[in-house]
Amino acid sequence: MSGSVDQKMLTRYIELEKEVQQLEVQGVLKNYDVKRKAADDVAETIKSVEITVKQLEEQTVKEKKDVDNLLRGSIKQTLEKTGKNYEKELSREQEEYLEAKNKEEVAKQQLLDLKNQHAGLTGEAASIKGPADQLKSKYEERDKLLSDIFGGEYGSDLENKLEAMYDTLMDQKQRVSVANYKWTNARILLYHAVNQLSHAVQRWKQIMTVGDDNNLKYLMATEARNNNVAAVQNLEACARYLGTSIEFPYCKPQELQTLTLATQNIYIDMQDANRHQHATMCYDTTWRRASALLQWFDNVIANTIQKDLMKVTEEGRKVEKDLRAERIRLIREKIKESGGDVSTLNEAGLKGLTDGFSHMDQTQMSEEDMDLHGIGVTKPAPLDDGGNLPDAPQMNNDRPAPAPTPLPLSELAKMPTESDLFGDISLLKEQYVKNTEEYLKAQDMNKARVSAGLHDKIEQRKQRRRHKQQA
């Protein structure tokens, strides 16, 4: 059984609940796990791209050597003797070298962007590791305090039932909240990708209007290329945020690969009207499908994730309030049993405290989450000399070209399933229904203060808490 319980224990419990909630509302455990995993995923991608860059560097050296060999007089004479067209052969080799060099530059830019993403995600994870560890420590201290107060048992059958209900709801909320966090962050990446693709399309179309100014064409093509590269990076990062359980209905990996290949040929395509038109179709199609993907994201977030999050949050608030009120009531009784004075703990103050816990809204993202910091948005690489570029049609730095006409909801791709979004949450919902039924039976039988079946030790609390943190 428990020893003497005094007012200090109640005061410390109330302080701990406040401290726990302040950290919970920041989502520190969720944020830390998401950032850390995203950083690990980017690190693996970096390894792959580093190998690609090395291979492309070797290919560029080879193609440059082929051009240099043709420029030597002896090679030219040999070709002329064999009847081959020297100028045609030189042009072909120069195109192959230009293509190889562009592929190398694109891959190097991708590698630089990935390294910047990794640095941002790693730094963000490191900055919230302390608060995440602190919250875990608060959970342990609170569990130990309750164990000391109630002798390793639950204070009442009602507390037992309420905690079981609360833990089940919080398991549900954790999964839905993580999904909301991932999807809203991923949407920011997608939003930037759509704008970058839009700019690339407008700039690419503009190339055919500048006549024979090859230098201007090169700058325009480079800007279009840099925006395409950034867009692909952001789309891939968007997919990484959501993990392998979600398959995009638009802008799938093979589509991004097609866009990447087209971008690698951009300097050759800009020289030929037919090739330019073919590339335009590729860029424009990807932009339109990315816009449809953004619309699909908004539909999933608004009509599934956030509705579920609001529902489970409201249910959790009520149970949380009842649980804390019951624990405070039980601790006050323990103080009385120990001969302590609870006259200074007036009912109005305690009621205000338990009500206050439920007023903090945990469904909204913080301003920091909405900021680009830590999300890993890739911006287009700047031009070496872009000062003389005219504005792209319908475009300036702050207002992208109008998006394609939104699709009717009936034409959008099918929504992901609950299992895709949250994992297998059905068992948790079934458990909550069962716990609720048991709680109502306990109330009906007026057994709130009966200590039957109250031999679950503090380890049970810890197991539930660990499960909640890992969900």
Summary of the structure (lengths in Angstrom):
residues: 471
radius of gyration: 30.7
end to end distance: 33.1
largest distance: 113.5
contacts: 1440
relative contact order: 0.15
helix: 75%
strand: 0%
